[in-house]
Amino acid sequence: METVGAYEAKTHLPKLIERVIKGERITITKHGVPVAVLQSPTPPRQAEPRKIIAELRKFRENHNLEGLSIRDMIEEGRR
């Protein structure tokens, strides 16, 4: 992990971001004391498609449009 000073980080932020995108982790220091870390965010958890479909079906069982059509709702939203 590389260390850079706060002034250098401010001056070269776009370059540092490009390095982080490539997988590097960079510590930013102020007067030699670590104050921040630049790193990629953790990737979002991937949900299982079957579980999502089951949840959508369960939601649909408990919620209905009570006779409204999608077209009716679109037209109502335009007013």
Distance bins in CASP14 RR format, pairs under 12 A and 6 or more apart:
PFRMAT RR
TARGET T0000
AUTHOR 0000-0000-0000
RMODE 2
METHOD distances of the structure
MODEL  1
1 19 0 0 0 0 0 1 0 0 0 0 0
1 20 0 0 0 0 0 1 0 0 0 0 0
1 23 0 0 0 0 0 1 0 0 0 0 0
1 24 1 0 0 1 0 0 0 0 0 0 0
1 25 1 0 1 0 0 0 0 0 0 0 0
1 26 1 0 0 1 0 0 0 0 0 0 0
1 27 1 0 1 0 0 0 0 0 0 0 0
1 28 0 0 0 0 0 1 0 0 0 0 0
1 29 0 0 0 0 0 1 0 0 0 0 0
1 34 0 0 0 0 1 0 0 0 0 0 0
1 37 1 0 0 1 0 0 0 0 0 0 0
1 38 0 0 0 0 1 0 0 0 0 0 0
1 39 0 0 0 0 1 0 0 0 0 0 0
2 8 0 0 0 0 0 1 0 0 0 0 0
2 9 0 0 0 0 0 1 0 0 0 0 0
2 12 0 0 0 0 0 1 0 0 0 0 0
2 15 0 0 0 0 0 1 0 0 0 0 0
2 16 0 0 0 0 1 0 0 0 0 0 0
2 19 0 0 0 0 1 0 0 0 0 0 0
2 20 0 0 0 0 0 1 0 0 0 0 0
2 23 0 0 0 0 0 1 0 0 0 0 0
2 24 1 0 0 1 0 0 0 0 0 0 0
2 25 1 0 0 1 0 0 0 0 0 0 0
2 26 1 0 1 0 0 0 0 0 0 0 0
2 27 1 0 0 1 0 0 0 0 0 0 0
2 28 0 0 0 0 0 1 0 0 0 0 0
2 29 0 0 0 0 0 1 0 0 0 0 0
2 34 0 0 0 0 0 1 0 0 0 0 0
2 37 0 0 0 0 0 1 0 0 0 0 0
2 38 0 0 0 0 1 0 0 0 0 0 0
2 39 0 0 0 0 0 1 0 0 0 0 0
3 9 0 0 0 0 1 0 0 0 0 0 0
3 16 0 0 0 0 0 1 0 0 0 0 0
3 24 0 0 0 0 0 1 0 0 0 0 0
3 25 0 0 0 0 0 1 0 0 0 0 0
3 26 1 0 0 1 0 0 0 0 0 0 0
3 27 1 0 1 0 0 0 0 0 0 0 0
3 28 1 0 0 1 0 0 0 0 0 0 0
3 29 1 0 1 0 0 0 0 0 0 0 0
3 30 0 0 0 0 0 1 0 0 0 0 0
3 32 0 0 0 0 1 0 0 0 0 0 0
3 33 0 0 0 0 0 1 0 0 0 0 0
3 34 1 0 0 1 0 0 0 0 0 0 0
3 35 0 0 0 0 0 1 0 0 0 0 0
3 36 0 0 0 0 0 1 0 0 0 0 0
3 37 0 0 0 0 1 0 0 0 0 0 0
3 38 0 0 0 0 0 1 0 0 0 0 0
4 10 0 0 0 0 1 0 0 0 0 0 0
4 11 0 0 0 0 1 0 0 0 0 0 0
4 12 1 0 0 1 0 0 0 0 0 0 0
4 13 0 0 0 0 0 1 0 0 0 0 0
4 15 0 0 0 0 0 1 0 0 0 0 0
4 16 1 0 0 1 0 0 0 0 0 0 0
4 19 0 0 0 0 0 1 0 0 0 0 0
4 20 0 0 0 0 0 1 0 0 0 0 0
4 24 0 0 0 0 0 1 0 0 0 0 0
4 25 0 0 0 0 0 1 0 0 0 0 0
4 26 1 0 0 1 0 0 0 0 0 0 0
4 27 1 0 0 1 0 0 0 0 0 0 0
4 28 1 0 1 0 0 0 0 0 0 0 0
4 29 1 0 0 1 0 0 0 0 0 0 0
4 30 0 0 0 0 0 1 0 0 0 0 0
4 32 0 0 0 0 0 1 0 0 0 0 0
4 34 0 0 0 0 0 1 0 0 0 0 0
4 35 0 0 0 0 0 1 0 0 0 0 0
4 36 0 0 0 0 0 1 0 0 0 0 0
4 37 0 0 0 0 0 1 0 0 0 0 0
4 38 0 0 0 0 1 0 0 0 0 0 0
5 11 0 0 0 0 1 0 0 0 0 0 0
5 12 0 0 0 0 1 0 0 0 0 0 0
5 13 0 0 0 0 0 1 0 0 0 0 0
5 16 0 0 0 0 0 1 0 0 0 0 0
5 26 0 0 0 0 1 0 0 0 0 0 0
5 27 0 0 0 0 1 0 0 0 0 0 0
5 28 1 0 1 0 0 0 0 0 0 0 0
5 29 1 0 1 0 0 0 0 0 0 0 0
5 30 1 0 0 1 0 0 0 0 0 0 0
5 31 0 0 0 0 1 0 0 0 0 0 0
5 32 1 0 0 1 0 0 0 0 0 0 0
5 33 0 0 0 0 0 1 0 0 0 0 0
5 34 0 0 0 0 1 0 0 0 0 0 0
5 35 0 0 0 0 1 0 0 0 0 0 0
5 36 0 0 0 0 0 1 0 0 0 0 0
5 38 0 0 0 0 0 1 0 0 0 0 0
6 12 0 0 0 0 0 1 0 0 0 0 0
6 13 0 0 0 0 0 1 0 0 0 0 0
6 16 0 0 0 0 0 1 0 0 0 0 0
6 26 0 0 0 0 0 1 0 0 0 0 0
6 27 0 0 0 0 0 1 0 0 0 0 0
6 28 1 0 1 0 0 0 0 0 0 0 0
6 29 1 0 0 1 0 0 0 0 0 0 0
6 30 1 0 1 0 0 0 0 0 0 0 0
6 31 0 0 0 0 1 0 0 0 0 0 0
6 32 0 0 0 0 1 0 0 0 0 0 0
6 33 0 0 0 0 1 0 0 0 0 0 0
6 34 0 0 0 0 0 1 0 0 0 0 0
6 35 1 0 0 1 0 0 0 0 0 0 0
6 36 0 0 0 0 1 0 0 0 0 0 0
6 38 0 0 0 0 0 1 0 0 0 0 0
7 13 0 0 0 0 0 1 0 0 0 0 0
7 28 0 0 0 0 1 0 0 0 0 0 0
7 29 0 0 0 0 0 1 0 0 0 0 0
7 30 0 0 0 0 1 0 0 0 0 0 0
7 31 0 0 0 0 0 1 0 0 0 0 0
7 32 0 0 0 0 0 1 0 0 0 0 0
8 15 0 0 0 0 1 0 0 0 0 0 0
8 16 0 0 0 0 1 0 0 0 0 0 0
8 26 0 0 0 0 0 1 0 0 0 0 0
8 27 0 0 0 0 0 1 0 0 0 0 0
8 28 0 0 0 0 1 0 0 0 0 0 0
8 29 0 0 0 0 1 0 0 0 0 0 0
8 30 0 0 0 0 0 1 0 0 0 0 0
8 32 0 0 0 0 0 1 0 0 0 0 0
8 38 0 0 0 0 0 1 0 0 0 0 0
9 15 0 0 0 0 1 0 0 0 0 0 0
9 16 1 0 0 1 0 0 0 0 0 0 0
9 17 0 0 0 0 0 1 0 0 0 0 0
9 19 0 0 0 0 0 1 0 0 0 0 0
9 20 0 0 0 0 0 1 0 0 0 0 0
9 26 1 0 0 1 0 0 0 0 0 0 0
9 27 0 0 0 0 1 0 0 0 0 0 0
9 28 1 0 1 0 0 0 0 0 0 0 0
9 29 0 0 0 0 1 0 0 0 0 0 0
9 30 0 0 0 0 1 0 0 0 0 0 0
9 34 0 0 0 0 0 1 0 0 0 0 0
9 35 0 0 0 0 1 0 0 0 0 0 0
9 36 0 0 0 0 1 0 0 0 0 0 0
9 37 0 0 0 0 0 1 0 0 0 0 0
9 38 1 0 0 1 0 0 0 0 0 0 0
10 16 0 0 0 0 1 0 0 0 0 0 0
10 28 0 0 0 0 1 0 0 0 0 0 0
10 30 0 0 0 0 0 1 0 0 0 0 0
10 36 0 0 0 0 0 1 0 0 0 0 0
11 28 0 0 0 0 0 1 0 0 0 0 0
12 18 0 0 0 0 1 0 0 0 0 0 0
12 19 0 0 0 0 1 0 0 0 0 0 0
12 26 0 0 0 0 0 1 0 0 0 0 0
12 28 0 0 0 0 0 1 0 0 0 0 0
12 38 0 0 0 0 0 1 0 0 0 0 0
13 19 0 0 0 0 0 1 0 0 0 0 0
13 20 0 0 0 0 0 1 0 0 0 0 0
13 26 0 0 0 0 0 1 0 0 0 0 0
13 28 0 0 0 0 1 0 0 0 0 0 0
13 36 0 0 0 0 0 1 0 0 0 0 0
13 38 0 0 0 0 1 0 0 0 0 0 0
14 20 0 0 0 0 0 1 0 0 0 0 0
14 21 0 0 0 0 0 1 0 0 0 0 0
14 38 0 0 0 0 0 1 0 0 0 0 0
15 21 0 0 0 0 0 1 0 0 0 0 0
15 22 0 0 0 0 0 1 0 0 0 0 0
15 24 0 0 0 0 0 1 0 0 0 0 0
15 26 0 0 0 0 0 1 0 0 0 0 0
15 38 0 0 0 0 0 1 0 0 0 0 0
16 22 0 0 0 0 0 1 0 0 0 0 0
16 23 0 0 0 0 0 1 0 0 0 0 0
16 24 0 0 0 0 1 0 0 0 0 0 0
16 25 0 0 0 0 0 1 0 0 0 0 0
16 26 1 0 1 0 0 0 0 0 0 0 0
16 27 0 0 0 0 0 1 0 0 0 0 0
16 28 0 0 0 0 1 0 0 0 0 0 0
16 36 0 0 0 0 0 1 0 0 0 0 0
16 37 0 0 0 0 0 1 0 0 0 0 0
16 38 1 0 1 0 0 0 0 0 0 0 0
16 39 0 0 0 0 0 1 0 0 0 0 0
17 23 0 0 0 0 0 1 0 0 0 0 0
17 24 0 0 0 0 0 1 0 0 0 0 0
17 26 0 0 0 0 1 0 0 0 0 0 0
17 38 1 0 0 1 0 0 0 0 0 0 0
17 39 0 0 0 0 0 1 0 0 0 0 0
17 40 0 0 0 0 1 0 0 0 0 0 0
18 24 0 0 0 0 1 0 0 0 0 0 0
18 26 0 0 0 0 0 1 0 0 0 0 0
18 38 0 0 0 0 0 1 0 0 0 0 0
18 40 0 0 0 0 0 1 0 0 0 0 0
19 25 0 0 0 0 1 0 0 0 0 0 0
19 26 1 0 0 1 0 0 0 0 0 0 0
19 38 0 0 0 0 1 0 0 0 0 0 0
19 39 0 0 0 0 0 1 0 0 0 0 0
19 40 0 0 0 0 0 1 0 0 0 0 0
20 26 1 0 0 1 0 0 0 0 0 0 0
20 27 0 0 0 0 0 1 0 0 0 0 0
20 28 0 0 0 0 0 1 0 0 0 0 0
20 36 0 0 0 0 0 1 0 0 0 0 0
20 37 0 0 0 0 1 0 0 0 0 0 0
20 38 1 0 1 0 0 0 0 0 0 0 0
20 39 1 0 0 1 0 0 0 0 0 0 0
20 40 1 0 1 0 0 0 0 0 0 0 0
20 41 0 0 0 0 1 0 0 0 0 0 0
21 38 0 0 0 0 0 1 0 0 0 0 0
21 39 0 0 0 0 0 1 0 0 0 0 0
21 40 1 0 0 1 0 0 0 0 0 0 0
21 41 0 0 0 0 0 1 0 0 0 0 0
22 38 0 0 0 0 0 1 0 0 0 0 0
22 39 0 0 0 0 0 1 0 0 0 0 0
22 40 0 0 0 0 1 0 0 0 0 0 0
23 38 0 0 0 0 0 1 0 0 0 0 0
23 39 1 0 0 1 0 0 0 0 0 0 0
23 40 1 0 0 1 0 0 0 0 0 0 0
23 41 0 0 0 0 0 1 0 0 0 0 0
24 37 0 0 0 0 0 1 0 0 0 0 0
24 38 0 0 0 0 1 0 0 0 0 0 0
24 39 0 0 0 0 1 0 0 0 0 0 0
24 40 0 0 0 0 1 0 0 0 0 0 0
25 34 0 0 0 0 0 1 0 0 0 0 0
25 36 0 0 0 0 0 1 0 0 0 0 0
25 37 1 0 0 1 0 0 0 0 0 0 0
25 38 1 0 0 1 0 0 0 0 0 0 0
25 39 1 0 1 0 0 0 0 0 0 0 0
25 40 0 0 0 0 1 0 0 0 0 0 0
25 41 0 0 0 0 0 1 0 0 0 0 0
26 34 0 0 0 0 0 1 0 0 0 0 0
26 36 0 0 0 0 1 0 0 0 0 0 0
26 37 1 0 0 1 0 0 0 0 0 0 0
26 38 1 0 1 0 0 0 0 0 0 0 0
26 39 1 0 0 1 0 0 0 0 0 0 0
26 40 0 0 0 0 0 1 0 0 0 0 0
27 33 0 0 0 0 0 1 0 0 0 0 0
27 34 1 0 1 0 0 0 0 0 0 0 0
27 35 0 0 0 0 1 0 0 0 0 0 0
27 36 1 0 0 1 0 0 0 0 0 0 0
27 37 1 0 1 0 0 0 0 0 0 0 0
27 38 1 0 0 1 0 0 0 0 0 0 0
27 39 0 0 0 0 1 0 0 0 0 0 0
28 34 1 0 0 1 0 0 0 0 0 0 0
28 35 1 0 1 0 0 0 0 0 0 0 0
28 36 1 0 1 0 0 0 0 0 0 0 0
28 37 1 0 0 1 0 0 0 0 0 0 0
28 38 1 0 0 1 0 0 0 0 0 0 0
28 39 0 0 0 0 0 1 0 0 0 0 0
29 35 1 0 0 1 0 0 0 0 0 0 0
29 36 0 0 0 0 1 0 0 0 0 0 0
29 37 0 0 0 0 0 1 0 0 0 0 0
29 38 0 0 0 0 0 1 0 0 0 0 0
30 36 0 0 0 0 1 0 0 0 0 0 0
45 51 0 0 0 0 0 1 0 0 0 0 0
46 52 0 0 0 0 0 1 0 0 0 0 0
47 53 0 0 0 0 0 1 0 0 0 0 0
47 54 0 0 0 0 0 1 0 0 0 0 0
47 55 0 0 0 0 1 0 0 0 0 0 0
47 56 0 0 0 0 0 1 0 0 0 0 0
48 54 0 0 0 0 1 0 0 0 0 0 0
48 55 0 0 0 0 0 1 0 0 0 0 0
49 55 0 0 0 0 0 1 0 0 0 0 0
49 56 0 0 0 0 0 1 0 0 0 0 0
50 56 0 0 0 0 0 1 0 0 0 0 0
50 57 0 0 0 0 0 1 0 0 0 0 0
51 57 0 0 0 0 0 1 0 0 0 0 0
51 58 0 0 0 0 0 1 0 0 0 0 0
52 58 0 0 0 0 0 1 0 0 0 0 0
52 59 0 0 0 0 0 1 0 0 0 0 0
53 59 0 0 0 0 0 1 0 0 0 0 0
53 60 0 0 0 0 0 1 0 0 0 0 0
54 60 0 0 0 0 0 1 0 0 0 0 0
54 61 0 0 0 0 0 1 0 0 0 0 0
55 61 0 0 0 0 0 1 0 0 0 0 0
55 62 0 0 0 0 0 1 0 0 0 0 0
56 62 0 0 0 0 0 1 0 0 0 0 0
56 63 0 0 0 0 0 1 0 0 0 0 0
57 63 0 0 0 0 0 1 0 0 0 0 0
65 71 0 0 0 0 0 1 0 0 0 0 0
65 72 0 0 0 0 1 0 0 0 0 0 0
65 73 1 0 0 1 0 0 0 0 0 0 0
65 76 0 0 0 0 0 1 0 0 0 0 0
66 72 0 0 0 0 0 1 0 0 0 0 0
66 73 0 0 0 0 0 1 0 0 0 0 0
67 73 0 0 0 0 0 1 0 0 0 0 0
68 74 0 0 0 0 0 1 0 0 0 0 0
68 75 0 0 0 0 0 1 0 0 0 0 0
68 76 0 0 0 0 1 0 0 0 0 0 0
68 77 0 0 0 0 0 1 0 0 0 0 0
69 75 0 0 0 0 1 0 0 0 0 0 0
69 76 0 0 0 0 0 1 0 0 0 0 0
70 76 0 0 0 0 0 1 0 0 0 0 0
70 77 0 0 0 0 0 1 0 0 0 0 0
71 77 0 0 0 0 0 1 0 0 0 0 0
71 78 0 0 0 0 0 1 0 0 0 0 0
72 78 0 0 0 0 0 1 0 0 0 0 0
72 79 0 0 0 0 0 1 0 0 0 0 0
73 79 0 0 0 0 0 1 0 0 0 0 0
END
